[in-house]
C-alpha cells in the first residue's frame, strides 16, 4: 500500500501535537483550545479517514480506557482532601488523546511508521531550535513579552521564544540565552533532542551530520540532564561504531571531550555554584514526595496538583530521616518545604496515586511496545526525563504507558479468541 503525502501530513501533525501537548508553549498559552482541537482532529481522522477499526485492537483499547477510569475514580474517591473534578477531567482528556493517537497508528499504519514520523517531527524541532539559538543574538532587543496565568516569556514574531530573565548564562566568556525552542523551558527541549539523537544514532542511521547538529543544539540548552544523557548516548554510540569502524573513534572522542568539559562546568555550577538551588529543588522533589507517600501508601493523597502543593507546603520530613539521607548521599539538603509542584513526575505519581497504582503504571511504562531496539537506552532517557520534568502524565509520555496496557490486553483478548 502506498504511503501518501496526505497520510504523512496527518501523522506528522498528530505527533507534533502530542509533543507540543507535553511542554510546548502552544498548549501552555492555549491549553483548552489546543487540547479540544487536537481531540476533534483525532476523532475525525479515526472515524472518517482511517480504516475500519479491527475488533481486537478496539477491545484492547476499551479495556485500557476502563482500567484508567477505574484507577482515576479510586484515586479521586479516596484522596485525603477534596479534589478538583476539573483536574481529573484533564487527566481523562490526556488518557483519551493518548489512546486515540495509539489507536490511529496501530490500526491505520505499519509498525515502523510511528518512529519514522517521530524522527521527521523531531528533526523539525531540532532545526527550529538551532535557528532559535542564533536569532537571539540579533533580535534580543526586539523581543515582546507574552504571558498567561502560569507562564511568561519573550518572543520574536511568536516563532522564537526566550526567557532572558532566567536563562542568560556565561560559559568560558561566551554569553548566551539557554535554548528552549518551542517549549516552556530548556530542560524539555533537551529531552526531545536526545530522543532525536537516539533515533538517528540507533534506529534510522542515516546522517552523522544530523547527530553532530543535534549534539550542538543540546549543548545550547545548557541542561545538566540533557548533556548527561548526550554523554551516555555518545558512549554507547562509540562502542557500537568501534566494532564496525575503529577509525571513527578519534572523531567521536573529539566531539565527546568538549561535551564532557561543558557538563563538568555545568554540574559544578549546579551543585555548589550560582545554580545550586536548582539542584536542591530537584533533590527535594526526589525525597519529600516519597515520605508523603509513606504516610498514604495505598491510594496516595490525590493527583490534584494544587492540593498537592498545599499539602507539601506544610509537610516536614522528620529530622532524623533528613540526617540519615544527608549522611547516605553526602548532600546537605537546604530546602525544608516548598509551595511549588514537583519537577519529578514519578515521585509525584507515587505521592498522588499511592504505591500500588504508581507501580502498575510504571510497569506498563517499561512494557511499552513502541521502541524495541536498544529499549534499555530509550527507557533510560525516558525515566531520567520524567524524573527531571513534570511530564509523565502528559500525552506523549502517557502514550507509552497506554502502549504497555494495550499490549497486555491485546495478548489476552487474542489468546481468548484463539482458544474459542
N, C-alpha and C positions, 0 to 999 in steps of 0.2 A: 504494500500500500504506500502511495506517495505521501510524504510529509510536506504539506503545502505551506506556503508563506503565511497564509491566514492562520493556520494552526500554530506556527512558530510564534506569530504575534500574540495570539491568545495565551500560549504557555509562558512567554516572556512576561506578559502583563501580570498573570497570576503570581508568578514567582517574585516579580518586583513588588507587588502589593503585599505578599507575605513578608518580604524583607522590610519594607517600609513600615509595616504594622508592628515591627519588632525593633523599635527605637528610632524610626525615621521621623524627620521633622514634619512630613506631610500629615502623619497621624498625631503628632504632638500638638499641632496647631489646629487640626481639623478632625479630631478623633471621631466624633459622632457621624459626620457626613462621610468621611473616608471609609469608616467601617461598614456602614449601611450600604454604601455604593459598592464596595467590594463584595458584600454578601449578595446583592442583587445580580451583579455581573456573574458570579459563580453559579447562581441558580439558573440564569439564562443560558450559560454555556452548557451546563449539565442537562437541562430539560430540553432545550431547543437545538443545540448544536452538536452535542456529544452523541455517542452510540447508545443503544438501549442498555440499561444497567443490568449487568449479569447478576443473577439471583444470589450466587454465593458471595459476591462482593457486597451486594446490598445487605444481606443478612449479617455479615460480619461488621459492617458499618453501623447498623442499627444496634447490635449488641454492644458495640463500643460506645455509642451515644448513651444508651441506657446505663451503662456502667458509670460513666462520668456524671450523669444526672443523679444517680443514686449516691455516689460519693459526695456530690455537692449538697444534696438535701441533708445527708447525715451531718456534714460539717456545719451547715447553716443552723440546723436544729439544736446541736449540742455545743455550740460555741459558748464560751463562758460569759460573753457580753453580747448584747443585741447587735446583730449585723445589719448592714445596709443592703437591702434587696437589690438596689441598682448595681452595686458592685458585683454581685453574683450573676446578674443578667449579663454583664460584660464578660465574665468568665464563661458563661454559656455561649456567648457570641464567639469567643475565642475557640471553644470546642467545635462549634458549627463550622466556622471558617476553616479550621484545620481538617476536619472530617471531609468537608466538601472538596477542598483542594486535593487531598489524597485520593478521594473517590474519582475525581476527574483524571488524574494521572494513571491510576490503576485500571480504570475502566476504558479510557479512551486512547491511551498511548502505550507504546512499547516500554519495556522496563528501563531502558537506558536514557529515555528522553528527559526525564526529570533532571538528571545530572548534567546532560548536555545543555539544557536550557538554563539551569542554575549557573553553570560556568559562563554562559554568554551574558547573563544579567550581572554577575559579579565582575566581569570584565568592564561593563559599562560603569559600574560603581567605582572601580579602580581608576579608570581613565578620568572620570569626573573628579575624583579625589586628587589626582595628580594636578589637574588644572586649578582646582580649588586652592591648593597649596601655593602655586605660582602666582595666581591672580591677586592674592592678599598683598603682596609687596607693591603692587601697582595701584590698588584700589582701597588701601586701608584707611585713607582719609575721606572716602566717599561711600562709607557703609551706612545703612539705615537700620535702626533698631526695630525689631519685631518682637512682640511679647504675647503671652497668654497668661492664664491664671497660674500655670505651673512652670513656665519656662520663658526665658528671654535670651535672645542672641542678636547678632548683627548680620546683615545680608547685603549682597550686591546683586540687584535686579531679581531677587528671590530665586537665584540659581546657585549662588555660592554663599556659604554660611560659616560664621566665625563667632568665637566668644573671647574677644581680646582681654576682657576683664579678668578671666581666669586662665587663659591659655597661652599667654606670652612666656616663652622660655628662652634661655640663652645657653647654648652648648658650644664650648670652645670658642666663644666670642661671636658665634653666629646666632642672631636673634630672629625668632620666627613665631608664628601663631600655630599652636597644635592643630593638626588637620582633623576635622570632624566630618568632612564630606557632607552627605545628605542627612547625617544623624545628629542627635542632640548632644552627643559628646564623643571625643576621640576614642574612648575605650570601646565603643560599639562599632565604629568604623573598622578598627583593627581586627575585630572578630571576623567580619565578613571578608576582609582582605586575607587573613590567614586561611580561611576556607578556600578562597581562590587559589592561594599558593598550594594548598593540599591537592585540589582538583587538577591543577596544571602539572604539579610535580609527580603525582602518583596515579592519576586516573586518565586524564586527557592526553598528557605528554606530547604537546605539540611544539611549544616555543619556549626555549630557555630565556629569550629576551623578555617574555612576559613575567617569568619568575624574578628576573632582576628588577623590572619595573615595580612589581608588587612588593618586593622586599624594601625597595626605596620608599615607596608610599607608606608602608607600615612604619618605617622609621620616622616619617613626618608626623605620625600621631603621637610620638614620644610617650607611648604607653608601655609601662613596665611589663604588664601581662602580655601585650602584643609582641614585644621584642623577645620575651622569653619563649613564647610559642614559636616564633620565627626561628630562633636558635635551635629549638628541639627539632623542627622540621628540616633545618639545614643539616643537622647531624644525621638524621635518617636518610635524607636525600644523598648526602655524601657517601654514606655506607653503601647504598644501593648502586650509585654510579661508579664507585670504586671497583665493584665486582665486574662491571661491564667495560669500564674505560679508566684505567689508572691515571691517564694523563689529565683528566678533568679535575683531579683532586686539588692541585695548586690554585685553580681558578675559583673553585668553591670556597677554599680556605681564604683566598684573597677577599671574598665578599663577607665571609663569616667573621673575620677578625674585627673590622670596624663596627659591625653589628654588636659584637660582644663588648667592645670598648664603650659604645653608647649605652648598652644595657647596664654595665657596671656603674657608670656615672649616674644613670637614672635611678638605679637601685639604691645607691648610697644616698642620693638626694631624698628618696622616699623614706628610708629607714632612719636617717639621722640628720637630714638636711631641711631645707625650707618646705619640702612637700611631706614632711613627716606625718602630719595629721591625716593625709590621705591614706597612708599605710595603716595608721592607728584606727581609722574608721573601718577599714576592711577587716582588720584583725578583730575589732569589737563585734562586727557583724557576723563573724565566724563563730564567736564564743557565746555572746549573750542569748541569741535565739535558741541555742541548744539547751541552755539552762531553763529558758521559758518552756521549752518542750518537755523537759524532765518533770515539771510541775503539772503538765497537762498532756500526758503521753499518748492517750488513746485517740482523742478526736481533735486535739490542738485547741488553740484559742480562737480560731476562726480566721478566714482568709481576707477579711475586710482590712485593707491597708491602713485606713485611718484609725480604726480601733487598735490595730497592731502598734501603730505609732504612739497612741495614748498609753497602752499597757507597758511598752518598753521604756517610756519616759519615766515611769515610776518603779521600774523593776531593777533591783540591785543584785548583782552576783555576790554570794557570800564571800567575805574577805578571805576566809581560809581557802576557798576554791580559787580565788584570784591569785593568791600567793603560790598555790600549787602549780597553776598553769604558767605563771611567770617563771617559776623555777624550772619547769619542764621544758619550756620553749626558749628560755633565755631572753625573752622580750618583756619589757615592762609596759603593761597596759596603762595608758594615760587618759582613757575615756571611761567614765563610770556609767553614765546614762546618755541617751540621745532621744530626740523627738522626731528624728528623720526615719524614713523607711530603710530597709536593709538592702545593701548592694548585693548580698549573697542570696540568690533566689532559691538555692537548695535549702539553706538554713531557714529561710522564711517559710518555705513549704513545710518543713518539719515542725516548726513552731505553730504554724497556722492550721495544718491538717492533722498533726499527730504522726507518730511513728508508723503505724500500720499503713495508712493511705500514702504517706510520703514514700515509704519503702516500695510499695506496689508500683507507684508511678515511676520511680527511678529504675526499677527492674525492667519495666516496659520501655523506658528510655534507652536502656542498654540493649534491649532486644529489637531495636529498630531495624528495619529491613531495607532502608533507603541506600545506605552506604555499606557495602560488604567488603570491598578490597581495602586493606590497611585499616580495618574497622577500629582497631585499638588506638591508632593515632587520631582518627577522626573523633572518636569518643573522648579522648584526652582533650582535644581542642574544645569540644562541646562542654565538657564538665568544667574545665578551667574558666570558660566563658561565662557560664551561668553562675559560677561561684564568685565572679568579679563584677557582674552586672545583673540587674533585676529583670532577666529576660526569659526565664524558663517557662513562665505562664503566658508568654506572648505567642502569636500564631506560628511563626517559623519554627521555633524550638518545640512548641507543643505538638507540631506535626509529627515529630519523631516519637513522642510518647504515643500518639494515636497510631502510628505505624506498628509499634510493638503490640498494642492491644488488638489491632485489626488482624495482624498475622496470627495471633493466638486464636482468635475467634474463627478466622478463616480456616485454619487447620482443623478445628473442632467440627465446624459445620460441614466441611468437605469430607471428613472421616465418617461422619454420620450418614452422609449421602451415599458413600461407597458401601457402608455396611447394609443400608436399606436396599 
